[in-house]
């Protein structure tokens, strides 16, 4: 790859030696790293026409660069930056010397600067969370939807479009949520986002001012915590038990909270479900105080036992609840597509905030996804995934109980993409996490996710991204790593 064709070459000034000027420009671009080793230089004909100089002057400048080892000629192809510059220069870009002390880092920037996110891995490590497997039928259907979308590209795909998402896709998402989750909404209330976290971030921007009090589950989802910390709000961490968020504790500690962030269908990370009594209690408090609820329904598609509880949004009728979901976990993380269902009073503001952040969702991806949903592939994929992921969950739970039952108590969830295994012997989960990491296995210590509540020692293991047949051997590796 070469950037020479778009490099800002400048013609010589009147009276300036032409050959030297051309030589210095090319050499300077190489020294700065703008032109990389092996990159093609402009042809002498193109270079002379672009700068309005004689072609012979360009040839002479290239001859100097060739003689000094900065360039190399390739018969029948042209002139290139030398592939090996090690004997000529150090081509690493040099940072400019500081002319003054750097400005102080703002407080909110420091909050984000101190966050450590897991490094992405193209090939996920065993038991990594949030991973998915597309079966052959889903891959074939996605490819077919992509081909159809490419054949029907129109003006909307090459220009600016609705910041909230294309209307047909929003209609399809609304239909899906009404059928699958009992969400009460119209397409105008659906905002297409890049994922659940994107929607949470927009909600925090719209609903909160610095210093406002909010509730968050303890333990809770780290990315939500990061978004709230960067917003400068006062977080009230509210404990979670077997019935989910302890609403009475939140009311006692922060009755004036403006927003509650909650994962009621499958609490992150513990996997418990918010009971119906707690759901009604939370909604009653929100109506009484005028608070908002942000419902992150991130794994609602994957329930393996019993009927799912109604969404908070559906129980509320869509007045106080912002319902957040993602298609990245239902399909694949690289999709970067999610949604928020917002009360009508907030729909315009939410769409405008989405536009202010990154203008619009990608139109081609929307077209592919719409075709995938309209053709029935999405619903069929979810049905297959439920069966496959249940088998993976059961295989992992059985392997853990069979091989490590003396040290681990396995909590088998009715929903979701991961499970929790608690230590029986008081072992520190952080030590176990580090030992597994050294063995190339990804397990997450849940104690690090607690903020105020007394932490439990346990490991979070993802099962959705790996074949069921790999679970027993994976647990054997984990056992060896922890021994």
C-alpha positions as a Markdown table, in Angstrom:
| # | Residue | x | y | z |
|---|---|---|---|---|
| 1 | Unk | 0.0 | 0.0 | 0.0 |
| 2 | Unk | 1.2 | 3.5 | -0.8 |
| 3 | Unk | -0.1 | 7.0 | 0.0 |
| 4 | Unk | 2.2 | 8.7 | -2.5 |
| 5 | Unk | -0.7 | 9.5 | -4.8 |
| 6 | Unk | -2.5 | 11.6 | -2.2 |
| 7 | Unk | 0.7 | 13.0 | -0.5 |
| 8 | Unk | 0.6 | 16.9 | -0.5 |
| 9 | Unk | 3.5 | 17.4 | -3.0 |
| 10 | Unk | 4.2 | 21.0 | -3.7 |
| 11 | Unk | 5.8 | 22.5 | -6.8 |
| 12 | Unk | 9.2 | 24.3 | -6.6 |
| 13 | Unk | 9.2 | 28.1 | -5.9 |
| 14 | Unk | 10.5 | 30.3 | -8.7 |
| 15 | Unk | 14.3 | 30.2 | -8.9 |
| 16 | Unk | 14.4 | 27.1 | -6.6 |
| 17 | Unk | 16.5 | 24.2 | -7.9 |
| 18 | Unk | 13.9 | 21.8 | -9.2 |
| 19 | Unk | 15.7 | 18.5 | -8.9 |
| 20 | Unk | 16.8 | 19.3 | -5.3 |
| 21 | Unk | 13.3 | 20.3 | -4.3 |
| 22 | Unk | 11.8 | 17.0 | -5.6 |
| 23 | Unk | 14.5 | 15.0 | -4.0 |
| 24 | Unk | 14.1 | 16.7 | -0.6 |
| 25 | Unk | 10.3 | 16.2 | -0.7 |
| 26 | Unk | 10.4 | 12.5 | -1.4 |
| 27 | Unk | 13.3 | 11.9 | 1.0 |
| 28 | Unk | 11.4 | 13.9 | 3.7 |
| 29 | Unk | 8.2 | 11.9 | 3.2 |
| 30 | Unk | 10.3 | 8.7 | 3.7 |
| 31 | Unk | 12.1 | 10.0 | 6.7 |
| 32 | Unk | 8.8 | 11.0 | 8.4 |
| 33 | Unk | 7.3 | 7.6 | 7.8 |
| 34 | Unk | 4.5 | 9.0 | 5.5 |
| 35 | Unk | 5.8 | 6.8 | 2.7 |
| 36 | Unk | 6.5 | 3.2 | 3.9 |
| 37 | Unk | 9.1 | 0.8 | 2.6 |
| 38 | Unk | 8.0 | -1.0 | -0.5 |
| 39 | Unk | 5.4 | 1.7 | -1.4 |
| 40 | Unk | 5.1 | 2.7 | -5.0 |
| 41 | Unk | 6.2 | 6.3 | -5.9 |
| 42 | Unk | 4.3 | 8.3 | -8.6 |
| 43 | Unk | 5.4 | 7.6 | -12.1 |
| 44 | Unk | 7.7 | 10.3 | -13.6 |
| 45 | Unk | 5.1 | 11.2 | -16.1 |
| 46 | Unk | 2.4 | 11.7 | -13.4 |
| 47 | Unk | 4.7 | 13.5 | -11.0 |
| 48 | Unk | 5.9 | 16.0 | -13.6 |
| 49 | Unk | 2.3 | 16.7 | -14.7 |
| 50 | Unk | 1.1 | 17.2 | -11.2 |
| 51 | Unk | 3.9 | 19.6 | -10.2 |
| 52 | Unk | 4.3 | 21.3 | -13.6 |
| 53 | Unk | 7.9 | 20.5 | -14.0 |
| 54 | Unk | 10.0 | 18.7 | -16.7 |
| 55 | Unk | 9.8 | 14.9 | -16.6 |
| 56 | Unk | 13.6 | 14.9 | -16.9 |
| 57 | Unk | 13.8 | 16.7 | -13.5 |
| 58 | Unk | 11.7 | 14.0 | -11.9 |
| 59 | Unk | 13.9 | 11.3 | -13.4 |
| 60 | Unk | 17.0 | 13.0 | -12.1 |
| 61 | Unk | 15.6 | 13.3 | -8.6 |
| 62 | Unk | 14.6 | 9.6 | -8.6 |
| 63 | Unk | 18.1 | 8.7 | -9.8 |
| 64 | Unk | 19.5 | 10.5 | -6.7 |
| 65 | Unk | 17.1 | 8.5 | -4.4 |
| 66 | Unk | 18.1 | 5.3 | -6.1 |
| 67 | Unk | 21.8 | 6.0 | -5.8 |
| 68 | Unk | 21.5 | 6.7 | -2.0 |
| 69 | Unk | 19.3 | 3.7 | -1.3 |
| 70 | Unk | 16.0 | 5.4 | -0.5 |
| 71 | Unk | 14.4 | 4.0 | -3.6 |
| 72 | Unk | 14.5 | 1.0 | -5.8 |
| 73 | Unk | 13.5 | 0.3 | -9.4 |
| 74 | Unk | 11.5 | -2.6 | -10.6 |
| 75 | Unk | 11.6 | -3.5 | -14.2 |
| 76 | Unk | 8.4 | -2.8 | -16.0 |
| 77 | Unk | 6.7 | -1.7 | -12.8 |
| 78 | Unk | 8.1 | 1.7 | -11.7 |
| 79 | Unk | 10.0 | 3.2 | -8.8 |
| 80 | Unk | 9.4 | 2.2 | -5.2 |
| 81 | Unk | 10.5 | 3.2 | -1.7 |
| 82 | Unk | 13.3 | 0.8 | -0.9 |
| 83 | Unk | 12.0 | -2.3 | 0.8 |
| 84 | Unk | 15.0 | -2.4 | 3.2 |
| 85 | Unk | 15.9 | 1.0 | 4.6 |
| 86 | Unk | 17.7 | -0.4 | 7.7 |
| 87 | Unk | 21.1 | 0.5 | 6.3 |
| 88 | Unk | 20.1 | 4.1 | 5.3 |
| 89 | Unk | 17.8 | 5.6 | 8.0 |
| 90 | Unk | 15.7 | 4.9 | 11.0 |
| 91 | Unk | 12.2 | 5.3 | 9.5 |
| 92 | Unk | 10.3 | 5.3 | 12.8 |
| 93 | Unk | 8.4 | 8.6 | 13.2 |
| 94 | Unk | 10.0 | 10.8 | 15.8 |
| 95 | Unk | 7.8 | 12.5 | 18.4 |
| 96 | Unk | 8.3 | 16.2 | 18.5 |
| 97 | Unk | 10.2 | 17.5 | 21.5 |
| 98 | Unk | 7.8 | 19.1 | 24.0 |
| 99 | Unk | 7.9 | 22.9 | 23.9 |
| 100 | Unk | 5.9 | 23.3 | 27.2 |
| 101 | Unk | 4.5 | 21.2 | 30.0 |
| 102 | Unk | 1.4 | 19.2 | 28.8 |
| 103 | Unk | -2.0 | 20.6 | 30.0 |
| 104 | Unk | -3.6 | 18.9 | 32.9 |
| 105 | Unk | -5.9 | 15.9 | 32.1 |
| 106 | Unk | -9.5 | 16.7 | 32.8 |
| 107 | Unk | -11.1 | 14.7 | 35.6 |
| 108 | Unk | -13.5 | 12.8 | 33.3 |
| 109 | Unk | -10.6 | 12.0 | 31.0 |
| 110 | Unk | -8.7 | 10.5 | 33.9 |
| 111 | Unk | -11.7 | 8.3 | 34.7 |
| 112 | Unk | -11.6 | 6.8 | 31.2 |
| 113 | Unk | -7.8 | 6.8 | 31.1 |
| 114 | Unk | -7.7 | 4.5 | 34.1 |
| 115 | Unk | -10.1 | 1.9 | 32.7 |
| 116 | Unk | -8.5 | -1.4 | 31.6 |
| 117 | Unk | -10.5 | -3.3 | 29.0 |
| 118 | Unk | -9.8 | -6.9 | 28.0 |
| 119 | Unk | -7.6 | -7.2 | 24.9 |
| 120 | Unk | -9.7 | -8.5 | 21.9 |
| 121 | Unk | -8.8 | -11.9 | 20.6 |
| 122 | Unk | -9.7 | -13.0 | 17.1 |
| 123 | Unk | -9.8 | -16.5 | 18.3 |
| 124 | Unk | -11.6 | -16.5 | 21.7 |
| 125 | Unk | -9.9 | -18.2 | 24.6 |
| 126 | Unk | -11.8 | -21.0 | 26.2 |
| 127 | Unk | -14.8 | -19.9 | 28.4 |
| 128 | Unk | -14.6 | -16.3 | 27.2 |
| 129 | Unk | -18.0 | -14.6 | 27.7 |
| 130 | Unk | -20.2 | -12.8 | 25.2 |
| 131 | Unk | -19.1 | -15.1 | 22.4 |
| 132 | Unk | -21.4 | -16.7 | 19.8 |
| 133 | Unk | -21.2 | -19.5 | 17.2 |
| 134 | Unk | -23.0 | -19.1 | 13.9 |
| 135 | Unk | -24.0 | -22.5 | 12.6 |
| 136 | Unk | -23.7 | -23.3 | 8.9 |
| 137 | Unk | -27.4 | -22.5 | 8.2 |
| 138 | Unk | -27.1 | -19.1 | 9.8 |
| 139 | Unk | -23.9 | -18.3 | 7.9 |
| 140 | Unk | -25.4 | -19.4 | 4.6 |
| 141 | Unk | -28.5 | -17.3 | 5.3 |
| 142 | Unk | -26.4 | -14.2 | 6.3 |
| 143 | Unk | -24.4 | -14.6 | 3.1 |
| 144 | Unk | -27.6 | -14.8 | 1.0 |
| 145 | Unk | -29.0 | -11.7 | 2.8 |
| 146 | Unk | -25.7 | -9.8 | 2.1 |
| 147 | Unk | -25.9 | -10.7 | -1.6 |
| 148 | Unk | -29.5 | -9.6 | -1.9 |
| 149 | Unk | -28.7 | -6.3 | -0.1 |
| 150 | Unk | -25.8 | -5.6 | -2.4 |
| 151 | Unk | -28.0 | -6.1 | -5.4 |
| 152 | Unk | -30.6 | -3.6 | -4.2 |
| 153 | Unk | -28.3 | -0.8 | -3.1 |
| 154 | Unk | -30.0 | 2.6 | -3.7 |
| 155 | Unk | -29.4 | 6.3 | -2.9 |
| 156 | Unk | -30.1 | 5.8 | 0.8 |
| 157 | Unk | -27.1 | 3.5 | 1.1 |
| 158 | Unk | -24.7 | 6.0 | -0.2 |
| 159 | Unk | -25.8 | 9.1 | 1.7 |
| 160 | Unk | -27.1 | 10.3 | 5.0 |
| 161 | Unk | -30.1 | 8.5 | 6.4 |
| 162 | Unk | -32.3 | 8.5 | 9.5 |
| 163 | Unk | -30.2 | 8.7 | 12.7 |
| 164 | Unk | -32.7 | 6.5 | 14.5 |
| 165 | Unk | -32.4 | 3.8 | 11.8 |
| 166 | Unk | -34.2 | 2.9 | 8.7 |
| 167 | Unk | -37.9 | 2.7 | 9.2 |
| 168 | Unk | -38.4 | -0.9 | 7.8 |
| 169 | Unk | -35.7 | -2.2 | 10.2 |
| 170 | Unk | -37.3 | -0.4 | 13.2 |
| 171 | Unk | -40.7 | -1.9 | 12.2 |
| 172 | Unk | -39.1 | -5.4 | 12.2 |
| 173 | Unk | -37.4 | -4.9 | 15.5 |
| 174 | Unk | -40.7 | -3.6 | 17.0 |
| 175 | Unk | -42.6 | -6.6 | 15.7 |
| 176 | Unk | -39.9 | -8.9 | 17.1 |
| 177 | Unk | -39.9 | -7.3 | 20.6 |
| 178 | Unk | -43.7 | -7.2 | 20.8 |
| 179 | Unk | -43.8 | -11.0 | 20.0 |
| 180 | Unk | -40.8 | -12.2 | 22.0 |
| 181 | Unk | -40.7 | -9.9 | 25.0 |
| 182 | Unk | -44.1 | -8.3 | 25.4 |
| 183 | Unk | -42.6 | -4.8 | 24.8 |
| 184 | Unk | -45.2 | -2.1 | 24.2 |
| 185 | Unk | -43.9 | 0.0 | 21.4 |
| 186 | Unk | -44.3 | 1.5 | 17.9 |
| 187 | Unk | -41.5 | 1.8 | 15.4 |
| 188 | Unk | -41.1 | 5.5 | 16.2 |
| 189 | Unk | -39.9 | 4.5 | 19.7 |
| 190 | Unk | -37.2 | 2.3 | 18.4 |
| 191 | Unk | -33.7 | 3.7 | 18.0 |
| 192 | Unk | -31.1 | 1.6 | 16.3 |
| 193 | Unk | -27.7 | 1.7 | 18.1 |
| 194 | Unk | -24.4 | -0.1 | 17.9 |
| 195 | Unk | -25.3 | -2.2 | 20.9 |
| 196 | Unk | -26.6 | -2.2 | 24.4 |
| 197 | Unk | -23.7 | -0.2 | 25.8 |
| 198 | Unk | -24.2 | 2.5 | 23.2 |
| 199 | Unk | -27.8 | 2.9 | 24.3 |
| 200 | Unk | -26.8 | 3.0 | 27.9 |
| 201 | Unk | -24.4 | 5.7 | 27.2 |
| 202 | Unk | -27.0 | 7.8 | 25.4 |
| 203 | Unk | -29.5 | 7.3 | 28.2 |
| 204 | Unk | -26.9 | 8.6 | 30.7 |
| 205 | Unk | -26.2 | 11.6 | 28.6 |
| 206 | Unk | -29.9 | 12.5 | 28.3 |
| 207 | Unk | -31.2 | 11.7 | 31.7 |
| 208 | Unk | -28.4 | 12.7 | 34.1 |
| 209 | Unk | -26.5 | 15.8 | 35.2 |
| 210 | Unk | -23.2 | 15.6 | 37.1 |
| 211 | Unk | -23.9 | 14.8 | 40.7 |
| 212 | Unk | -27.3 | 13.2 | 40.1 |
| 213 | Unk | -27.9 | 10.0 | 42.1 |
| 214 | Unk | -28.5 | 6.7 | 40.3 |
| 215 | Unk | -28.9 | 3.1 | 41.4 |
| 216 | Unk | -26.8 | 0.3 | 40.0 |
| 217 | Unk | -26.7 | -3.4 | 40.8 |
| 218 | Unk | -23.9 | -4.6 | 43.1 |
| 219 | Unk | -22.3 | -6.6 | 41.6 |
| 220 | Unk | -23.0 | -5.1 | 38.2 |
| 221 | Unk | -21.9 | -4.7 | 34.6 |
| 222 | Unk | -18.5 | -3.0 | 34.4 |
| 223 | Unk | -19.3 | -1.1 | 31.1 |
| 224 | Unk | -22.3 | 0.5 | 32.7 |
| 225 | Unk | -20.2 | 1.5 | 35.7 |
| 226 | Unk | -17.7 | 3.1 | 33.3 |
| 227 | Unk | -20.4 | 5.1 | 31.5 |
| 228 | Unk | -21.8 | 6.4 | 34.8 |
| 229 | Unk | -18.4 | 7.3 | 36.2 |
| 230 | Unk | -17.6 | 9.2 | 33.1 |
| 231 | Unk | -20.9 | 11.0 | 33.4 |
| 232 | Unk | -19.9 | 12.3 | 36.9 |
| 233 | Unk | -22.9 | 11.0 | 38.7 |
| 234 | Unk | -23.3 | 9.7 | 42.3 |
| 235 | Unk | -23.7 | 6.0 | 42.1 |
| 236 | Unk | -25.7 | 4.1 | 44.8 |
| 237 | Unk | -24.7 | 0.5 | 44.6 |
| 238 | Unk | -27.7 | -1.7 | 45.5 |
| 239 | Unk | -27.2 | -5.3 | 46.5 |
| 240 | Unk | -28.6 | -8.3 | 44.6 |
| 241 | Unk | -30.0 | -11.5 | 46.1 |
| 242 | Unk | -31.6 | -14.6 | 44.7 |
| 243 | Unk | -34.6 | -12.4 | 43.7 |
| 244 | Unk | -32.6 | -9.7 | 41.9 |
| 245 | Unk | -32.1 | -6.1 | 42.9 |
| 246 | Unk | -33.2 | -5.4 | 46.5 |
| 247 | Unk | -35.5 | -2.5 | 45.7 |
| 248 | Unk | -36.1 | -1.7 | 49.4 |
| 249 | Unk | -32.4 | -1.2 | 50.0 |
| 250 | Unk | -32.2 | 1.3 | 47.1 |
| 251 | Unk | -35.2 | 3.2 | 48.3 |
| 252 | Unk | -33.7 | 3.4 | 51.8 |
| 253 | Unk | -30.3 | 4.5 | 50.6 |
| 254 | Unk | -31.1 | 6.8 | 47.7 |
| 255 | Unk | -34.9 | 7.6 | 47.5 |
| 256 | Unk | -34.1 | 10.6 | 45.3 |
| 257 | Unk | -32.3 | 8.7 | 42.6 |
| 258 | Unk | -33.0 | 9.9 | 39.1 |
| 259 | Unk | -32.3 | 6.7 | 37.2 |
| 260 | Unk | -32.0 | 3.0 | 37.9 |
| 261 | Unk | -29.8 | 0.8 | 35.7 |
| 262 | Unk | -30.9 | -2.9 | 36.0 |
| 263 | Unk | -30.6 | -6.2 | 34.2 |
| 264 | Unk | -33.8 | -7.9 | 35.3 |
| 265 | Unk | -34.1 | -10.9 | 33.0 |
| 266 | Unk | -30.6 | -12.2 | 33.6 |
| 267 | Unk | -28.7 | -10.2 | 36.2 |
| 268 | Unk | -25.1 | -9.5 | 35.2 |
| 269 | Unk | -23.0 | -11.3 | 36.5 |
| 270 | Unk | -25.0 | -13.6 | 38.9 |
| 271 | Unk | -27.6 | -14.7 | 36.4 |
| 272 | Unk | -30.6 | -14.3 | 38.8 |
| 273 | Unk | -34.0 | -13.1 | 37.6 |
| 274 | Unk | -35.7 | -10.1 | 39.1 |
| 275 | Unk | -38.9 | -11.5 | 40.7 |
| 276 | Unk | -42.3 | -10.2 | 39.7 |
| 277 | Unk | -42.8 | -8.7 | 43.2 |
| 278 | Unk | -39.6 | -6.8 | 42.9 |
| 279 | Unk | -40.5 | -5.7 | 39.3 |
| 280 | Unk | -43.8 | -4.2 | 40.5 |
| 281 | Unk | -42.1 | -2.6 | 43.5 |
| 282 | Unk | -39.5 | -1.0 | 41.3 |
| 283 | Unk | -42.1 | 0.3 | 38.9 |
| 284 | Unk | -44.3 | 1.7 | 41.7 |
| 285 | Unk | -41.3 | 3.6 | 43.2 |
| 286 | Unk | -40.3 | 5.0 | 39.8 |
| 287 | Unk | -43.8 | 6.3 | 39.1 |
| 288 | Unk | -44.1 | 7.8 | 42.6 |
| 289 | Unk | -40.7 | 9.6 | 42.4 |
| 290 | Unk | -40.5 | 10.4 | 38.7 |
| 291 | Unk | -37.4 | 8.3 | 38.2 |
| 292 | Unk | -36.4 | 6.5 | 35.0 |
| 293 | Unk | -35.5 | 2.9 | 34.6 |
| 294 | Unk | -33.0 | 1.7 | 32.1 |
| 295 | Unk | -33.7 | -2.0 | 31.5 |
| 296 | Unk | -30.8 | -3.9 | 29.9 |
| 297 | Unk | -32.3 | -7.0 | 28.5 |
| 298 | Unk | -29.0 | -8.2 | 27.0 |
| 299 | Unk | -29.6 | -12.0 | 26.9 |
| 300 | Unk | -33.4 | -12.2 | 26.8 |
| 301 | Unk | -33.4 | -14.5 | 23.7 |
| 302 | Unk | -31.7 | -17.4 | 25.5 |
| 303 | Unk | -34.0 | -18.8 | 28.2 |
| 304 | Unk | -33.8 | -22.6 | 28.7 |
| 305 | Unk | -36.4 | -23.4 | 31.3 |
| 306 | Unk | -39.8 | -22.0 | 32.1 |
| 307 | Unk | -41.6 | -19.0 | 30.5 |
| 308 | Unk | -39.8 | -15.7 | 30.6 |
| 309 | Unk | -41.0 | -13.0 | 32.9 |
| 310 | Unk | -42.5 | -10.0 | 31.2 |
| 311 | Unk | -40.2 | -7.1 | 30.4 |
| 312 | Unk | -40.3 | -4.2 | 32.8 |
| 313 | Unk | -41.1 | -2.0 | 29.8 |
| 314 | Unk | -44.1 | -4.1 | 29.0 |
| 315 | Unk | -45.4 | -4.0 | 32.6 |
| 316 | Unk | -44.9 | -0.2 | 32.7 |
| 317 | Unk | -46.5 | 0.4 | 29.3 |
| 318 | Unk | -43.5 | 2.3 | 28.1 |
| 319 | Unk | -43.8 | 5.4 | 30.2 |
| 320 | Unk | -40.9 | 5.2 | 32.6 |
| 321 | Unk | -38.6 | 2.5 | 31.1 |
| 322 | Unk | -35.9 | 2.7 | 28.5 |
| 323 | Unk | -35.6 | -0.8 | 27.1 |
| 324 | Unk | -32.2 | -1.7 | 25.8 |
| 325 | Unk | -31.1 | -4.7 | 23.8 |
| 326 | Unk | -28.5 | -6.0 | 21.5 |
| 327 | Unk | -28.4 | -8.2 | 18.4 |
| 328 | Unk | -24.6 | -8.6 | 18.8 |
| 329 | Unk | -25.1 | -11.5 | 21.2 |
| 330 | Unk | -28.0 | -13.0 | 19.3 |
| 331 | Unk | -25.9 | -13.0 | 16.1 |
| 332 | Unk | -22.2 | -12.1 | 16.4 |
| 333 | Unk | -20.3 | -9.4 | 18.2 |
| 334 | Unk | -18.8 | -7.9 | 15.0 |
| 335 | Unk | -22.3 | -7.0 | 13.8 |
| 336 | Unk | -22.4 | -3.9 | 16.1 |
| 337 | Unk | -26.2 | -3.5 | 16.1 |
| 338 | Unk | -28.6 | -3.0 | 19.0 |
| 339 | Unk | -31.6 | -1.0 | 19.9 |
| 340 | Unk | -33.3 | 1.2 | 22.5 |
| 341 | Unk | -37.1 | 1.4 | 22.9 |
| 342 | Unk | -37.7 | 4.8 | 24.5 |
| 343 | Unk | -40.8 | 6.5 | 25.8 |
| 344 | Unk | -42.5 | 8.7 | 23.2 |
| 345 | Unk | -41.5 | 11.8 | 25.2 |
| 346 | Unk | -37.8 | 11.0 | 24.8 |
| 347 | Unk | -37.8 | 9.6 | 21.2 |
| 348 | Unk | -36.8 | 12.8 | 19.4 |
| 349 | Unk | -34.1 | 13.7 | 22.0 |
| 350 | Unk | -32.7 | 10.1 | 21.9 |
| 351 | Unk | -32.5 | 10.1 | 18.1 |
| 352 | Unk | -30.9 | 13.6 | 18.1 |
| 353 | Unk | -28.3 | 12.4 | 20.7 |
| 354 | Unk | -27.5 | 9.4 | 18.6 |
| 355 | Unk | -27.0 | 11.7 | 15.6 |
| 356 | Unk | -24.8 | 14.0 | 17.6 |
| 357 | Unk | -22.5 | 11.1 | 18.6 |
| 358 | Unk | -22.0 | 9.3 | 15.3 |
| 359 | Unk | -24.7 | 10.5 | 12.9 |
| 360 | Unk | -26.4 | 7.2 | 11.9 |
| 361 | Unk | -26.2 | 3.4 | 11.9 |
| 362 | Unk | -24.5 | 1.9 | 8.8 |
| 363 | Unk | -27.1 | 1.6 | 6.1 |
| 364 | Unk | -25.7 | -1.5 | 4.4 |
| 365 | Unk | -25.7 | -3.5 | 7.7 |
| 366 | Unk | -29.2 | -2.4 | 8.3 |
| 367 | Unk | -30.3 | -3.7 | 4.9 |
| 368 | Unk | -28.6 | -7.1 | 5.5 |
| 369 | Unk | -30.2 | -7.4 | 8.9 |
| 370 | Unk | -33.6 | -6.5 | 7.7 |
| 371 | Unk | -33.5 | -9.1 | 4.9 |
| 372 | Unk | -32.2 | -11.7 | 7.5 |
| 373 | Unk | -35.2 | -11.0 | 9.7 |
| 374 | Unk | -37.8 | -10.7 | 7.0 |
| 375 | Unk | -36.8 | -14.0 | 5.5 |
| 376 | Unk | -37.4 | -15.7 | 8.8 |
| 377 | Unk | -33.7 | -16.6 | 9.4 |
| 378 | Unk | -33.4 | -14.6 | 12.6 |
| 379 | Unk | -36.3 | -16.4 | 14.4 |
| 380 | Unk | -35.0 | -19.8 | 13.1 |
| 381 | Unk | -31.5 | -19.0 | 14.3 |
| 382 | Unk | -32.7 | -18.1 | 17.8 |
| 383 | Unk | -34.6 | -21.4 | 18.1 |
| 384 | Unk | -31.5 | -23.3 | 17.1 |
| 385 | Unk | -29.3 | -21.3 | 19.4 |
| 386 | Unk | -31.5 | -21.9 | 22.4 |
| 387 | Unk | -31.2 | -25.7 | 21.9 |
| 388 | Unk | -27.5 | -25.6 | 21.1 |
| 389 | Unk | -26.7 | -23.2 | 24.0 |
| 390 | Unk | -28.7 | -25.3 | 26.5 |
| 391 | Unk | -26.7 | -28.3 | 25.5 |
| 392 | Unk | -23.5 | -26.3 | 26.0 |
| 393 | Unk | -24.6 | -25.0 | 29.3 |
| 394 | Unk | -25.5 | -28.5 | 30.5 |
| 395 | Unk | -22.2 | -30.0 | 29.2 |
| 396 | Unk | -20.2 | -27.3 | 31.0 |
| 397 | Unk | -22.2 | -27.6 | 34.3 |
| 398 | Unk | -21.8 | -31.4 | 34.2 |
| 399 | Unk | -18.1 | -31.3 | 33.5 |
| 400 | Unk | -17.5 | -28.8 | 36.4 |
| 401 | Unk | -19.6 | -30.8 | 38.8 |
| 402 | Unk | -18.0 | -34.1 | 37.7 |
| 403 | Unk | -14.4 | -33.0 | 37.7 |
| 404 | Unk | -14.3 | -30.1 | 40.2 |
| 405 | Unk | -17.3 | -30.6 | 42.4 |
| 406 | Unk | -15.2 | -30.9 | 45.5 |
| 407 | Unk | -14.1 | -27.3 | 45.1 |
| 408 | Unk | -16.8 | -25.6 | 43.0 |
| 409 | Unk | -20.5 | -25.1 | 43.5 |
| 410 | Unk | -22.0 | -24.7 | 40.1 |
| 411 | Unk | -25.0 | -22.3 | 39.7 |
| 412 | Unk | -26.8 | -23.4 | 36.6 |
| 413 | Unk | -28.8 | -20.5 | 35.1 |
| 414 | Unk | -32.1 | -20.7 | 33.4 |
| 415 | Unk | -31.0 | -18.0 | 30.9 |
| 416 | Unk | -28.0 | -16.3 | 29.4 |
| 417 | Unk | -24.6 | -17.2 | 28.0 |
| 418 | Unk | -22.5 | -17.8 | 31.0 |
| 419 | Unk | -22.7 | -19.5 | 34.4 |
| 420 | Unk | -21.1 | -19.0 | 37.8 |
| 421 | Unk | -19.1 | -21.5 | 39.7 |
| 422 | Unk | -18.5 | -20.5 | 43.4 |
| 423 | Unk | -15.5 | -21.7 | 45.4 |
| 424 | Unk | -16.4 | -23.9 | 48.4 |
| 425 | Unk | -13.0 | -23.8 | 50.0 |
| 426 | Unk | -12.5 | -20.0 | 50.3 |
| 427 | Unk | -10.0 | -19.8 | 47.5 |
| 428 | Unk | -9.5 | -16.4 | 46.1 |
| 429 | Unk | -11.1 | -16.2 | 42.6 |
| 430 | Unk | -8.6 | -13.5 | 41.6 |
| 431 | Unk | -5.7 | -16.0 | 42.1 |
| 432 | Unk | -7.7 | -18.6 | 40.1 |
| 433 | Unk | -8.3 | -16.1 | 37.3 |
| 434 | Unk | -4.6 | -15.4 | 37.0 |
| 435 | Unk | -3.7 | -19.1 | 37.0 |
| 436 | Unk | -6.2 | -19.8 | 34.3 |
| 437 | Unk | -5.0 | -16.9 | 32.2 |
| 438 | Unk | -1.4 | -18.3 | 32.3 |
| 439 | Unk | -2.9 | -21.5 | 30.9 |
| 440 | Unk | -4.6 | -19.6 | 28.1 |
| 441 | Unk | -8.1 | -19.9 | 29.6 |
| 442 | Unk | -10.4 | -17.0 | 30.2 |
| 443 | Unk | -12.4 | -17.1 | 33.4 |
| 444 | Unk | -13.5 | -14.0 | 35.2 |
| 445 | Unk | -13.3 | -13.5 | 39.0 |
| 446 | Unk | -16.7 | -12.2 | 40.1 |
| 447 | Unk | -15.3 | -10.7 | 43.3 |
| 448 | Unk | -13.9 | -7.8 | 41.3 |
| 449 | Unk | -17.4 | -6.9 | 40.1 |
| 450 | Unk | -18.6 | -6.1 | 43.7 |
| 451 | Unk | -18.4 | -2.5 | 44.9 |
| 452 | Unk | -20.0 | -2.3 | 48.4 |
| 453 | Unk | -21.7 | -5.6 | 49.0 |
| 454 | Unk | -19.7 | -8.4 | 50.5 |
| 455 | Unk | -18.1 | -10.2 | 47.6 |
| 456 | Unk | -18.4 | -13.9 | 46.9 |
| 457 | Unk | -15.5 | -15.8 | 45.4 |
| 458 | Unk | -16.4 | -17.4 | 42.1 |
| 459 | Unk | -15.6 | -17.7 | 38.5 |
| 460 | Unk | -17.7 | -16.7 | 35.5 |
| 461 | Unk | -17.4 | -19.1 | 32.6 |
| 462 | Unk | -18.9 | -18.4 | 29.1 |
| 463 | Unk | -20.3 | -21.4 | 27.2 |
| 464 | Unk | -22.1 | -19.9 | 24.2 |
| 465 | Unk | -19.1 | -19.5 | 22.0 |
| 466 | Unk | -17.7 | -23.0 | 22.1 |
| 467 | Unk | -19.0 | -26.4 | 21.0 |
| 468 | Unk | -20.5 | -28.6 | 23.7 |
| 469 | Unk | -18.0 | -31.4 | 22.9 |
| 470 | Unk | -15.1 | -29.1 | 24.1 |
| 471 | Unk | -16.5 | -28.5 | 27.6 |
| 472 | Unk | -15.1 | -31.6 | 29.4 |
| 473 | Unk | -11.6 | -31.2 | 28.0 |
| 474 | Unk | -11.7 | -27.5 | 28.7 |
| 475 | Unk | -12.7 | -28.1 | 32.3 |
| 476 | Unk | -9.8 | -30.6 | 32.6 |
| 477 | Unk | -7.4 | -27.9 | 31.4 |
| 478 | Unk | -8.9 | -25.5 | 34.0 |
| 479 | Unk | -8.5 | -28.0 | 36.8 |
| 480 | Unk | -4.9 | -28.6 | 35.9 |
| 481 | Unk | -4.3 | -24.8 | 35.8 |
| 482 | Unk | -5.8 | -24.3 | 39.2 |
| 483 | Unk | -3.9 | -27.2 | 40.8 |
